[in-house]
Amino acid sequence: MSNGIDVYYAEALVKSESPDPNFITTYEWIILQVDTQDVDIAKEKALQYMKEHYNHSYQGGVWIDVSFIRIVTMNPSVETEKRDVMEIYSCFFTDLQAFEKWREAFLNRPE
């Protein structure tokens, strides 16, 4: 970016669980955009955000604990210029069957 700020993406994992035996533990894969000068600052900002927003418990009929697990990876954006449509993040993998299995489970998860 022209103003000295780069765009980074942080992949993070969150876990939701409950002592209720009917509750199904779920995991959430979250991608954060972080605009900052370098990857180390971006990672620190992402960690702070996740710790602040994803470490809590609440009661809504069923006690649920939401906890930040970890930052999986930090990556620079593929593009830094603002456009009408642009690719902002990509993730490479080598096992298409494992990806399709994960994606199917993700789409069919209980709400």
Backbone torsions as a table, in degrees:
resi	resn	phi	psi	omega
1	MET	NA	151.4	-174.9
2	SER	-71.7	-20.3	-177.3
3	ASN	-90.5	13.7	178.6
4	GLY	82.3	2.6	178.8
5	ILE	-102.8	131.8	176.0
6	ASP	-101.6	165.1	177.9
7	VAL	-111.8	127.6	177.5
8	TYR	-123.2	154.9	175.4
9	TYR	-122.7	130.5	178.7
10	ALA	-109.5	129.6	172.2
11	GLU	-96.6	127.5	-177.9
12	ALA	-130.8	155.0	177.2
13	LEU	-116.7	139.5	178.8
14	VAL	-129.8	145.5	179.3
15	LYS	-120.0	134.5	172.9
16	SER	-118.1	123.3	-178.9
17	GLU	-142.0	166.9	-178.6
18	SER	-151.7	150.6	173.9
19	PRO	-72.4	-13.0	177.8
20	ASP	-65.0	122.7	-176.9
21	PRO	-65.2	-17.1	178.8
22	ASN	-86.8	-9.8	-179.1
23	PHE	-82.7	133.3	177.6
24	ILE	-97.5	120.7	178.2
25	THR	-60.6	133.0	179.7
26	THR	-126.6	158.6	176.8
27	TYR	-123.8	147.6	178.9
28	GLU	-126.5	131.9	176.2
29	TRP	-99.2	118.4	-174.5
30	ILE	-117.9	137.5	174.7
31	ILE	-114.7	121.0	178.6
32	LEU	-104.3	141.1	169.7
33	GLN	-96.0	130.7	179.4
34	VAL	-127.9	121.5	178.5
35	ASP	-101.2	115.5	-178.4
36	THR	-164.0	-177.0	-173.4
37	GLN	-78.6	-35.0	-178.0
38	ASP	-151.7	170.1	-172.8
39	VAL	-65.7	-34.8	179.9
40	ASP	-66.8	-42.4	176.7
41	ILE	-66.6	-39.4	178.6
42	ALA	-60.4	-43.2	-179.9
43	LYS	-65.2	-42.0	178.8
44	GLU	-63.2	-42.1	177.7
45	LYS	-63.9	-41.4	179.1
46	ALA	-64.5	-43.8	178.0
47	LEU	-59.7	-46.5	-180.0
48	GLN	-60.5	-44.7	179.5
49	TYR	-60.3	-47.7	-177.3
50	MET	-65.1	-43.1	179.7
51	LYS	-64.0	-36.0	-178.7
52	GLU	-75.8	-36.9	-172.9
53	HIS	-102.6	-14.5	-174.2
54	TYR	-128.7	31.1	172.3
55	ASN	-130.6	87.9	-179.8
56	HIS	-161.1	166.6	175.7
57	SER	-127.3	153.8	175.9
58	TYR	-152.2	157.6	-178.8
59	GLN	-113.5	119.5	174.9
60	GLY	-136.2	47.7	-173.2
61	GLY	96.7	-32.3	177.7
62	VAL	-134.5	129.9	177.9
63	TRP	-68.9	127.3	-179.9
64	ILE	-128.7	129.1	174.8
65	ASP	-102.5	122.9	176.6
66	VAL	-109.0	124.7	-177.0
67	SER	-136.4	136.4	173.7
68	PHE	-71.9	128.0	-179.5
69	ILE	-92.2	-58.8	-178.7
70	ARG	-172.5	163.2	167.1
71	ILE	-83.3	124.3	-178.6
72	VAL	-78.8	-47.2	-178.8
73	THR	-160.8	158.1	172.9
74	MET	-121.4	133.5	179.7
75	ASN	-139.3	144.9	173.5
76	PRO	-71.9	152.4	176.6
77	SER	-63.8	148.4	175.8
78	VAL	-67.1	-38.8	179.7
79	GLU	-123.2	147.8	176.2
80	THR	-118.8	-12.2	177.4
81	GLU	-85.4	141.8	177.4
82	LYS	-78.6	128.0	179.7
83	ARG	-137.0	167.9	179.5
84	ASP	-61.0	-46.1	174.4
85	VAL	-134.6	131.0	179.8
86	MET	-150.9	152.4	174.3
87	GLU	-82.3	122.8	-176.7
88	ILE	-109.6	-17.9	-177.9
89	TYR	-159.4	144.3	172.5
90	SER	-142.8	151.4	-178.5
91	CYS	-132.0	121.8	-178.3
92	PHE	-89.9	146.9	174.8
93	PHE	-151.4	164.8	-176.3
94	THR	-115.9	-11.0	-176.3
95	ASP	-112.6	92.9	-177.6
96	LEU	-61.8	-39.7	-179.8
97	GLN	-64.1	-42.1	177.9
98	ALA	-64.0	-40.2	177.5
99	PHE	-62.3	-46.8	-179.2
100	GLU	-63.6	-37.7	176.8
101	LYS	-64.1	-45.4	177.9
102	TRP	-62.1	-45.1	-178.2
103	ARG	-63.4	-41.1	178.2
104	GLU	-63.0	-44.9	177.8
105	ALA	-63.5	-37.9	179.4
106	PHE	-64.7	-44.5	-178.2
107	LEU	-69.8	-26.6	-177.2
108	ASN	-104.6	17.7	-178.8
109	ARG	-70.5	150.8	177.0
110	PRO	-69.3	142.4	179.7
111	GLU	-83.6	NA	NA
